[in-house]
Amino acid sequence: MKLVYTRSLKPQMILARPLYSEKGTLLLAEGIQLNERLVGMLDRMEVPFVYVRDDRFPDLEVRPLISHRNLGRAIRELHRTYEDATRNSTKAALVADFDQLFDVVRSVLDEVLSQPDLVVHLLDVRSNDGYSYQHSVQTMILSMMIGRRMALPEAQLHNLGLGALLAGIGKAFIPSRILTRSGPLSREERELLYHYPRFGWELLEGYGNVWPTARIVTLQHQERWNGSGYPSGLKGEAIHLFSRIVAVADVHDALVSRRPWREALRPYEAFAQITAESGGLFDPAVVDIYQKIVTPYPIGTWLYLSTGHIGMVTDCFVDDTLRPQVRIVRHERTGPLSRPLTLDMRQYPDLEIGAVLDGEPEGDGSDEAEKEREKGGKEGVEKGAAKV
């Protein structure tokens, strides 16, 4: 298995991971062979990348953060809930049956708790059309993972997950033209957008099964540690812990997703931005946990190492996310290796990552590496110079 950006896909490649629609239905199954029509479809859907099979990595079978069954079910139930909220258009008319949504959160939490060494090691393959619902589900998963590492009790993790899943429900009352605008918003449009957390808070008022610690996330997840957030400009620990956790998870997934106004950031770029805002936009304690469980170099990432070797990340490690395992396949001077070499960077403290590559280079990789170094490369991860 290897990661290939859509612009580099070729017919005959075989998908190694499935692709789901915005409603959680299967679009392309694992094992399907691509042709020109399917490659064109992926491009039109603005799918940024896919995972394809590679005979050099036959043993690389990575389990997703949660099962495809639970992922699809979560997306479908969330879609139904949003549709109900939009169709009724008033807080009093929320008729969605939350029982299924609660059960989804319970199933996802069970999976998270069953994997004690879980690290965000796999990029989520999604289409641009499916952003809203898949984003909410991914935010829920990462929030639960952070909360678990912070030793939150299981009941609190459930409420944290539910709050993360429903955090954006107030957007059901914001016109889609505002949510998808690629250009600047007017003052009136910005004010309306900044009120969506309150819309979500009011929508869930009086619904007894949604505990206050879950509901508060809908109101506060856009607040920021330094007081620059909205809707109330809360600062520091005046923001509920759940909301501070969801803020980091929400921004991480948003950054690695393509939006109408910008391209998706690569994981190491998103990692750098969140790291840079520790103590600024985000609670430092939450960012510290984030750095331990989210890798800037997910499985499938191609790296150019300080020794001139080029390889693909094949494993990542909790608490040491900056030093992955890499399958070396070539050297910039001598070309392809006769046999791939598996290297655990934790065992070689002097070895550094020179650059992150878009994919496997066709030549020696030096040109691609130089371009990436000019963009920031490893230095961008360590210094986190960019701003959210």
PLY file of the C-alpha trace (Angstrom):
ply
format ascii 1.0
element vertex 388
property float x
property float y
property float z
element edge 387
property int vertex1
property int vertex2
end_header
0.00 0.00 0.00
1.17 3.51 -0.77
-0.37 6.98 -0.86
-0.77 8.56 -4.31
-2.11 12.06 -4.92
-4.97 12.11 -7.42
-2.99 14.12 -9.97
-0.47 11.25 -10.10
-2.95 8.37 -10.39
-2.69 6.06 -13.38
-5.10 3.46 -14.81
-4.49 -0.10 -13.60
-3.66 1.03 -10.06
-5.68 -0.88 -7.44
-7.33 0.86 -4.50
-6.07 -0.25 -1.09
-8.66 1.69 0.93
-12.36 2.42 0.27
-13.94 5.80 -0.44
-17.25 6.90 1.14
-19.81 9.51 0.12
-21.07 12.36 2.26
-23.95 10.12 3.39
-21.68 7.29 4.43
-22.38 5.03 1.47
-19.57 3.20 -0.27
-18.42 4.90 -3.49
-15.35 2.84 -4.40
-14.45 -0.40 -2.68
-11.03 -1.61 -1.67
-9.55 -3.77 -4.44
-11.15 -2.01 -7.40
-8.86 -1.38 -10.37
-8.80 2.21 -11.55
-9.40 3.22 -15.15
-9.45 6.61 -16.87
-13.12 7.15 -16.05
-12.62 6.46 -12.33
-9.50 8.63 -12.15
-11.48 11.43 -13.79
-14.32 10.92 -11.30
-11.93 11.19 -8.34
-10.53 14.40 -9.80
-14.01 15.91 -10.29
-14.96 14.96 -6.73
-11.80 16.74 -5.53
-10.53 13.67 -3.71
-6.96 14.79 -2.88
-5.37 11.33 -2.72
-6.05 7.61 -2.45
-4.16 4.61 -1.15
-3.19 2.05 -3.81
-1.54 -1.34 -3.62
2.21 -1.72 -4.12
3.94 -5.10 -4.37
6.97 -3.73 -2.52
4.79 -3.30 0.57
2.70 -6.50 0.56
2.64 -6.75 4.34
1.40 -3.21 4.92
-2.20 -3.69 5.99
-3.17 -0.89 8.34
-6.41 -0.94 10.27
-8.34 2.35 10.18
-8.87 4.33 13.38
-12.41 2.97 13.53
-14.08 0.29 11.42
-15.59 1.22 8.08
-18.93 0.01 9.40
-18.92 2.45 12.31
-17.54 5.27 10.16
-20.30 4.87 7.59
-22.97 4.52 10.24
-21.77 7.64 12.09
-21.84 9.69 8.88
-25.33 8.48 7.99
-26.78 9.19 11.43
-25.19 12.63 11.62
-26.47 13.44 8.13
-29.98 12.45 9.20
-29.76 14.61 12.33
-28.61 17.66 10.37
-31.32 17.10 7.77
-33.97 17.00 10.49
-32.64 20.18 12.04
-32.51 21.98 8.68
-35.95 20.80 7.60
-37.64 22.01 10.79
-35.63 25.23 11.04
-36.49 25.99 14.67
-35.02 24.74 17.92
-38.42 23.57 19.17
-38.95 21.43 16.10
-35.91 19.21 16.48
-37.50 15.82 16.00
-34.40 13.74 15.34
-34.27 10.58 17.37
-30.88 10.78 19.08
-30.90 7.18 20.24
-29.07 5.95 17.14
-26.56 8.79 17.40
-25.86 7.90 21.04
-25.31 4.29 20.02
-22.86 5.37 17.32
-20.85 7.35 19.86
-20.83 4.33 22.17
-19.57 2.04 19.38
-16.82 4.45 18.35
-15.74 4.92 21.96
-15.52 1.16 22.44
-13.14 0.97 19.47
-11.00 3.83 20.76
-10.77 2.29 24.23
-9.83 -1.10 22.81
-6.67 0.30 21.17
-4.44 1.70 23.95
-1.55 2.57 21.63
-3.71 4.20 18.97
-2.02 6.98 16.98
-3.47 9.04 14.15
-1.38 7.29 11.53
-3.70 7.13 8.55
-5.07 9.94 6.42
-8.83 9.94 5.91
-9.78 9.43 2.27
-12.78 11.62 1.52
-14.36 13.71 -1.20
-14.78 17.46 -0.86
-18.57 17.02 -1.02
-18.45 14.82 2.08
-16.52 17.30 4.20
-19.11 18.38 6.79
-20.20 15.01 8.13
-16.89 13.19 7.82
-15.17 16.16 9.44
-17.48 15.93 12.44
-16.85 12.20 12.79
-13.07 12.59 12.52
-13.21 15.42 15.09
-15.13 13.12 17.43
-12.54 10.35 17.08
-9.55 12.60 17.70
-11.29 14.32 20.62
-11.94 10.94 22.25
-8.32 9.92 21.73
-7.06 13.11 23.37
-9.55 12.75 26.21
-8.51 9.17 26.85
-4.85 10.20 27.13
-5.95 12.86 29.61
-7.47 10.03 31.72
-11.06 11.20 31.43
-13.59 8.67 32.80
-15.52 6.64 30.25
-18.81 8.48 30.84
-17.07 11.81 30.24
-15.45 10.47 27.07
-18.93 9.60 25.79
-20.16 13.15 26.42
-16.98 14.59 24.90
-17.54 12.50 21.76
-21.19 13.46 21.49
-20.32 17.13 21.93
-17.67 16.91 19.22
-20.08 15.16 16.86
-22.77 17.83 17.36
-20.42 20.81 17.60
-21.35 22.17 14.19
-25.08 21.47 14.27
-25.81 25.19 14.47
-24.51 25.49 10.91
-27.80 23.93 9.82
-29.22 27.45 10.13
-26.47 29.19 8.16
-27.06 29.57 4.40
-24.80 27.23 2.43
-23.63 30.16 0.28
-21.92 31.56 3.38
-20.41 28.26 4.50
-18.94 27.53 1.08
-17.92 31.05 0.09
-14.40 31.12 -1.34
-14.13 34.90 -1.13
-14.46 37.33 1.81
-17.72 37.60 3.73
-19.58 40.83 4.37
-19.79 42.16 7.93
-23.38 40.94 8.23
-22.44 37.48 6.94
-19.54 37.22 9.38
-21.78 38.17 12.28
-24.29 35.51 11.26
-21.55 32.89 10.96
-20.14 33.80 14.38
-23.56 33.07 15.88
-23.79 29.45 14.73
-22.42 28.10 18.06
-25.29 29.84 19.85
-27.76 28.40 17.35
-26.47 24.92 18.19
-26.60 25.59 21.93
-30.20 26.80 21.70
-31.21 23.93 19.42
-30.19 21.36 22.04
-31.77 23.24 24.96
-34.21 21.12 26.90
-33.14 17.86 25.27
-32.49 15.90 28.47
-30.44 13.11 26.92
-27.78 15.58 25.77
-25.82 16.26 28.95
-24.63 19.84 29.67
-20.99 18.77 29.25
-21.80 17.65 25.70
-24.01 20.62 24.90
-21.39 23.15 26.08
-19.11 22.03 23.25
-21.59 23.31 20.67
-21.36 26.77 22.27
-17.65 26.99 23.06
-15.68 24.97 20.48
-14.75 28.15 18.59
-13.47 29.91 21.71
-9.68 30.24 21.92
-7.20 30.02 24.79
-6.03 33.63 24.27
-9.56 35.04 24.14
-9.64 35.63 20.38
-12.43 33.17 19.63
-16.21 33.45 19.43
-19.06 33.81 20.28
-18.14 35.12 23.76
-14.38 35.76 23.66
-13.76 33.43 26.61
-10.15 32.92 27.68
-8.07 30.16 29.29
-9.79 27.85 31.74
-13.01 29.84 31.47
-13.48 27.63 28.42
-14.69 24.15 29.35
-12.02 21.44 28.99
-14.16 19.51 26.48
-14.39 22.59 24.29
-10.62 23.13 24.49
-10.06 19.54 23.37
-12.54 19.76 20.51
-10.99 23.06 19.36
-7.68 21.32 18.63
-9.28 18.26 17.03
-11.60 20.41 14.92
-8.81 22.63 13.58
-6.49 19.69 12.87
-9.04 17.94 10.69
-10.07 21.19 9.01
-6.46 21.97 8.10
-5.83 18.59 6.44
-9.08 18.91 4.45
-9.59 20.81 1.21
-11.91 23.78 1.59
-13.44 26.10 -1.04
-11.01 28.88 -0.08
-7.78 26.83 0.16
-6.08 23.55 -0.59
-5.63 20.91 2.10
-2.48 21.21 4.17
-0.20 18.23 4.42
-0.20 16.64 7.88
3.22 18.00 8.87
2.03 21.52 7.97
-1.11 21.14 10.09
0.98 19.71 12.93
3.28 22.74 12.71
0.44 25.24 12.81
-1.21 23.70 15.85
2.15 23.37 17.61
2.86 27.05 16.90
-0.39 28.08 18.58
0.16 26.16 21.83
-0.51 28.77 24.50
-1.99 31.09 21.88
-5.11 29.73 20.27
-4.95 26.40 22.06
-4.58 25.03 25.58
-0.91 23.91 25.92
-1.91 20.79 27.87
-4.20 19.68 25.04
-1.58 20.40 22.37
0.95 18.37 24.36
-1.33 15.32 24.17
-2.10 16.03 20.51
1.61 15.88 19.68
1.90 12.48 21.34
-0.89 10.81 19.35
-0.98 12.62 16.00
1.90 12.05 13.63
3.00 14.67 11.11
4.15 11.76 8.93
1.19 9.38 8.45
1.62 5.94 6.97
2.08 6.29 3.23
4.11 9.51 3.49
7.31 9.62 1.40
10.38 11.01 3.17
13.81 12.17 2.05
16.27 11.45 4.87
19.46 13.27 5.82
21.51 10.28 4.58
20.10 10.65 1.05
17.80 7.65 1.45
14.20 7.83 0.24
11.40 5.73 1.65
7.79 5.49 2.73
6.48 5.62 6.30
5.16 2.19 7.24
4.52 2.62 10.97
4.17 5.37 13.58
4.60 5.31 17.34
2.58 6.87 20.11
4.62 9.31 22.26
7.30 9.52 19.55
5.36 10.69 16.51
8.28 12.58 14.94
10.35 9.42 14.40
8.43 6.87 12.33
9.41 3.56 10.79
10.43 3.99 7.15
10.74 1.41 4.34
13.78 2.60 2.34
13.53 1.84 -1.38
16.24 4.01 -2.95
19.20 6.33 -2.41
19.68 9.62 -4.20
23.14 8.59 -5.50
22.90 4.85 -6.08
19.23 4.59 -7.15
16.76 1.82 -6.21
17.82 -0.69 -3.55
17.90 -4.32 -4.59
15.93 -5.10 -1.44
13.89 -2.57 0.57
15.30 -1.75 4.00
13.06 -1.20 7.02
14.42 1.45 9.36
13.05 2.49 12.77
14.12 6.12 13.22
13.88 5.80 17.01
16.99 3.62 16.87
19.01 6.26 14.99
18.91 9.54 16.93
21.26 11.33 14.51
19.12 10.53 11.48
16.94 13.44 10.40
14.07 13.99 7.99
15.31 16.27 5.24
12.00 16.76 3.47
8.48 15.43 3.02
7.76 14.46 -0.59
4.43 14.49 -2.43
5.07 10.93 -3.55
7.75 8.56 -4.71
10.15 10.53 -6.95
10.77 9.23 -10.44
14.41 10.37 -10.38
16.82 10.46 -7.47
14.53 12.58 -5.36
16.99 15.42 -4.79
15.02 17.97 -6.82
11.78 17.20 -4.99
13.59 17.29 -1.67
15.09 20.71 -2.42
11.65 22.08 -3.28
10.22 20.77 -0.02
13.10 22.18 2.00
12.35 25.57 0.48
8.76 25.25 1.76
9.90 24.48 5.28
10.16 20.67 5.39
11.17 19.28 8.74
12.03 22.75 10.04
8.38 23.70 9.62
7.34 20.83 11.86
9.82 21.62 14.60
9.43 25.40 14.65
5.76 25.55 13.76
6.21 28.98 12.22
2.92 29.15 10.32
-0.29 30.52 11.79
-3.75 28.96 11.85
0 1
1 2
2 3
3 4
4 5
5 6
6 7
7 8
8 9
9 10
10 11
11 12
12 13
13 14
14 15
15 16
16 17
17 18
18 19
19 20
20 21
21 22
22 23
23 24
24 25
25 26
26 27
27 28
28 29
29 30
30 31
31 32
32 33
33 34
34 35
35 36
36 37
37 38
38 39
39 40
40 41
41 42
42 43
43 44
44 45
45 46
46 47
47 48
48 49
49 50
50 51
51 52
52 53
53 54
54 55
55 56
56 57
57 58
58 59
59 60
60 61
61 62
62 63
63 64
64 65
65 66
66 67
67 68
68 69
69 70
70 71
71 72
72 73
73 74
74 75
75 76
76 77
77 78
78 79
79 80
80 81
81 82
82 83
83 84
84 85
85 86
86 87
87 88
88 89
89 90
90 91
91 92
92 93
93 94
94 95
95 96
96 97
97 98
98 99
99 100
100 101
101 102
102 103
103 104
104 105
105 106
106 107
107 108
108 109
109 110
110 111
111 112
112 113
113 114
114 115
115 116
116 117
117 118
118 119
119 120
120 121
121 122
122 123
123 124
124 125
125 126
126 127
127 128
128 129
129 130
130 131
131 132
132 133
133 134
134 135
135 136
136 137
137 138
138 139
139 140
140 141
141 142
142 143
143 144
144 145
145 146
146 147
147 148
148 149
149 150
150 151
151 152
152 153
153 154
154 155
155 156
156 157
157 158
158 159
159 160
160 161
161 162
162 163
163 164
164 165
165 166
166 167
167 168
168 169
169 170
170 171
171 172
172 173
173 174
174 175
175 176
176 177
177 178
178 179
179 180
180 181
181 182
182 183
183 184
184 185
185 186
186 187
187 188
188 189
189 190
190 191
191 192
192 193
193 194
194 195
195 196
196 197
197 198
198 199
199 200
200 201
201 202
202 203
203 204
204 205
205 206
206 207
207 208
208 209
209 210
210 211
211 212
212 213
213 214
214 215
215 216
216 217
217 218
218 219
219 220
220 221
221 222
222 223
223 224
224 225
225 226
226 227
227 228
228 229
229 230
230 231
231 232
232 233
233 234
234 235
235 236
236 237
237 238
238 239
239 240
240 241
241 242
242 243
243 244
244 245
245 246
246 247
247 248
248 249
249 250
250 251
251 252
252 253
253 254
254 255
255 256
256 257
257 258
258 259
259 260
260 261
261 262
262 263
263 264
264 265
265 266
266 267
267 268
268 269
269 270
270 271
271 272
272 273
273 274
274 275
275 276
276 277
277 278
278 279
279 280
280 281
281 282
282 283
283 284
284 285
285 286
286 287
287 288
288 289
289 290
290 291
291 292
292 293
293 294
294 295
295 296
296 297
297 298
298 299
299 300
300 301
301 302
302 303
303 304
304 305
305 306
306 307
307 308
308 309
309 310
310 311
311 312
312 313
313 314
314 315
315 316
316 317
317 318
318 319
319 320
320 321
321 322
322 323
323 324
324 325
325 326
326 327
327 328
328 329
329 330
330 331
331 332
332 333
333 334
334 335
335 336
336 337
337 338
338 339
339 340
340 341
341 342
342 343
343 344
344 345
345 346
346 347
347 348
348 349
349 350
350 351
351 352
352 353
353 354
354 355
355 356
356 357
357 358
358 359
359 360
360 361
361 362
362 363
363 364
364 365
365 366
366 367
367 368
368 369
369 370
370 371
371 372
372 373
373 374
374 375
375 376
376 377
377 378
378 379
379 380
380 381
381 382
382 383
383 384
384 385
385 386
386 387
